[in-house]
Amino acid sequence: MAAGSALALAVLAACDGGGSGGGGSAGGLVSTPATPAPAPAVGTALDDSVRLAQQASFGPTVALVDRIRTLGVNGWLDEQFAATGSTYGDLAVDVRADSCAGGDTACSTQRFTRTPVAMRFYADAVAAPDQLRQRVAFALSQMIVASEAAVRSTAGIAAFNQLFLTHAFGNYRELLLAVTLNAFMGDYLDMADSRKGAPSENYAREFLQLFTMGPDKLGMDGSIERDASGGPIPNYTATDIREIARALTGWTYARVGTAAATDNLAIAYAQPMIVAPARYDSAEKRFLGTVVAAGASQQASIAAVVDAAFNHASTAPFVARHLITHLVTPNPTPAYIGRIAAVFANNGSGVRGDLKAVVRAILTDAEARAPQGANAGKLKEPVLAMTSLARAIGFTTDGFVFQVRDGSFGQPVMRAPSVFNFYPDDFPLPGNATLRSPASKLLTLANQVRLHNLVYDWTVSGDANRTEYAAVTTIPGTSGTAPVWADWEAFGDNVDGMCDRIDLLFFAKGLTKGQRDALKAAGTAVTNADPKLQARKRAQMMLYIAGTSPMFLVDR
């Protein structure tokens, strides 16, 4: 563990003493069962503008919280629905697979890895104004997964992830159609070049199981419907998968430039797939109560597949629960799921799948905005822990240091180990028989130590000349990373002001007097003859304590 841990643990012991919460509450999300993370003290009213920022951005900042307070919840959501800024479009430039000379690792990194796209992800997460669009896109990308682990194309990774930014507030059907025709996904789940006679069933299976309805029939409240014997009722059969796979035959990759269709070194991953008539099964198909007539076009077959899954009764609660889990809480009540599923089914104007309406409903629902009970809360996954810390401190970044660090936590964005993402939505809260805590799968003991040390490195040891912050000369356009300590140095001797800011951004004003006094004492204990350096070092120590606190890692 990093130097300085003893002081941090001593202060945290004092801080934790003022909280409440037992091993069965969501307070236990980030600790071993013997040392549950404390819930805010009974009667503590958390700042709801900060809570919304936690749910709908990559971390609260003073400017963001002030903006939410000024506009109100719906006013801020309206502004965010119109906001732009994040993009991967300029990175979605196809190149030939043999475009780098042998041994040219700089070229290979730029063209055949996630690195440039992941850097953009983090740079935009820290600084781009369209925070809500990015958070929703991130949630969607953890439901509809394609990964660099199987397909190494920077252009493909960029084009695939651009779909989530583009459709974050659009219609879910249009997103499903775009994903189905995406060449990067086509390679990842083997729909590209699937042919009549021996169609690949991989995309068909995951399309149903993970991207739309899920394996079991659901009520609108997300509950599993059961047959007379008490078993779950399956949403589809092996025959449905096989017939859908037949309907998805007849597609192949576009090629870079004027390359021949047989040139597999010239696959254009950033372009939608194109028809390959000779590979298409044009006979009649039957699936999910849908009949595709013999002789129907490839486009008509894909539309029928997308429509059948999109309109399935289980899709609304399945998607609703996933988005609630990733934005607000992994333990929503059935009523909350039901209300959001109803909006997915009909946005109030007869439109199904309106993601803008769904996101608004999720974030304005009483269960999102009301004070949280003992079982509420959402553990920050490593990505959100890093970005929340950086945004609270104040960082400028090209994203490189984040995409180096995320792999050590088992969450390298855009490189999920499988189509099932980095963790399942129903991963159980350790030591609890009923509650879910998906991100707990990543917060192993080793990762808790790594995260603790990262916070130390970026606070107490986080001056701007830190080696890992330097620009990488082998990647064009990099600028490096720098914490903006000037904002903290400006507090001077005002340790109370530092406490106020930390209490706001890290704890939504949830600190008790005892916790606040302990935090202030730790900062005041740091002294230096240079007033500016003293202010910075005090802030760094207090931020270290806050950032390693279990209370910071659970958003309530």
C-alpha positions, 0 to 999 in steps of 0.5 A, a space after each residue: 500500500 502507498 506511503 501515507 496509508 496509516 494516516 489515511 486509515 486513521 482518519 477514515 476510522 474517525 470518519 467511519 465512526 459517524 456513519 450508520 449501516 450494517 453488513 446487509 445494506 448497500 453500505 457494504 458494497 465496497 468493503 469486506 463484510 467485517 468493515 461495511 462502508 458507512 451510509 450517511 447518518 440518519 437524517 442526512 439530506 444529500 445534495 440532490 444536484 450532486 446526486 444527479 451529477 453522479 448519475 448522469 455525468 462522469 463525476 460532479 464538478 462545481 460548475 456542473 452542480 451550479 448549472 443543475 441548481 440554476 436550471 433545475 433537473 428537467 432544465 438541465 436534462 433539456 440542455 444535455 439532450 441538446 449538447 454535443 462535444 464528444 465524438 470518435 468520428 475522426 478516428 473512424 478512418 479505415 486502413 489496410 491491415 498491412 499498412 504498418 511496417 513490421 516492428 512499427 509499434 507506434 503505427 500499430 498502436 495508432 491503427 490497430 488498438 483501442 488506445 486512441 479511442 480509449 484516450 478520446 473516451 477519457 478525455 471527453 469524459 473528463 472535459 466534454 460538455 455532453 456528459 449525459 450523452 456520454 454516460 448513456 453511451 457508456 451504459 449502452 456499450 456495456 449491454 451491446 458489447 464488441 471488443 478489441 479482445 477479438 477484433 483489432 481495428 482502431 477505426 472499427 472500435 471508433 465507428 462501433 462506439 460512435 453508434 452509442 453516442 449517435 443514438 444515445 437519445 434516439 430510438 432503440 430500434 435504430 441503434 439495434 439496426 445500426 449495430 446489426 449492420 456494423 462491420 466491427 460487430 459483424 466480425 466480433 460475433 461472426 455475422 459477416 460472411 455468414 452463409 446459407 447452409 451453415 449460418 453462424 448463430 453467434 450474433 442471433 443468440 447474443 442479439 436475443 439474450 443480451 441486446 434485446 429481450 433476455 432469455 426469460 419472459 419478463 413482466 413489465 416490472 422486470 419479474 420473471 414469468 413462470 410456468 405451472 411448474 414454477 420454471 421460467 418461460 423461455 423467450 425463444 427456442 433453438 429454432 428461433 435462433 437458427 431461423 434468425 441466423 438464416 435471416 442474417 446471412 448474405 452480408 460481408 465487409 466493404 473494402 478500403 478504397 478500390 480493393 477487391 472483395 476478396 482482399 481480407 487485408 482491406 476490410 473496412 471496419 468503419 463502414 456498414 456491411 454490404 450485401 453478398 447475394 450469393 451467401 444469402 438464404 432466400 428461403 422462408 424463415 419463421 421466428 418469434 411469431 414472424 414469417 419472412 417470405 421466400 424471396 424477401 431481400 436481405 434488408 427486409 430479413 434484417 428489418 424483420 429480425 430487428 422488429 421482432 426483437 425490438 417489439 417483444 414484450 420482454 425488451 422494454 423491461 430488459 432494457 429499462 432495468 439495464 439502464 437503471 442499473 448503470 445510471 442509478 441503482 442495481 436494486 430498483 424496485 419492480 415499480 421503478 422498472 415498470 414505470 421506465 418499461 412503460 415509457 420505453 413501450 410508449 413515450 406518451 406520443 405512441 412511440 416505442 423505444 424513445 431513449 430520450 424519454 426513457 433516460 428522462 424518466 429514469 433520472 426524474 423518477 421518484 426513486 432516483 430523486 428521493 432520499 435513498 434508503 439503506 438498500 440504495 446506492 451504486 458502487 462506482 466501477 473503476 472507470 467512474 472512480 477514476 473520472 470522478 476523482 479527476 473531475 473533482 480535483 480538476 484535470 486536463 488530459 488527453 486520456 492516455 494515463 487513464 487507458 493505461 491505468 484501467 487495464 490494471 483494474 480489469 476494466 479496459 474500456 472497449 476491451 471487454 473479455 467477452 460479449 458478457 461485458 466486464 461484469 453481469 448486471 445481476 452480480 450479487 452483493 457479497 455477503 447478501 442473499 438479495 441485493 445486487 452490486 455488479 461492479 463488486 465483481 471488479 473490486 477484488 481485494 487486489 483492485 481495492 489496493 490498486 485503487 487506493 494507490 491510484 488515489 494516492 498517486 493522483 493526490 499526495 503524489 500528484 504534482 503536474 510533473 508526475 512521469 505518467 502524466 507526460 505526453 506520449 511522443 509516439 502518439 500524434 496530438 497527445 498533450 499529456 495530463 495535468 491536475 489543476 492545483 491552482 484552484 486548490 492553492 487559491 484557498 490559501 489557509 481556508 481549510 474550511 473552504 477546502 472541506 466544503 468543496 470536498 464534502 460537496 463533490 465527494 460526499 454530496 454534503 453527507 459528512 457528519 460534523 465528526 467526519 468533517 472535523 477529522 478531515 479538517 484536522 488531517 489537512 491542518 496537520 500539513 504545514 509548509 513554509 511556502 503558503 501556496 505549497 502548503 495549500 496544495 499539500 493540504 488539499 492533496 492530503 484531504 483529497 487522498 482521504 476523501 478519495 479512498 473513503 468507502 463513502 466516495 465509492 458508493 453513489 447514493 
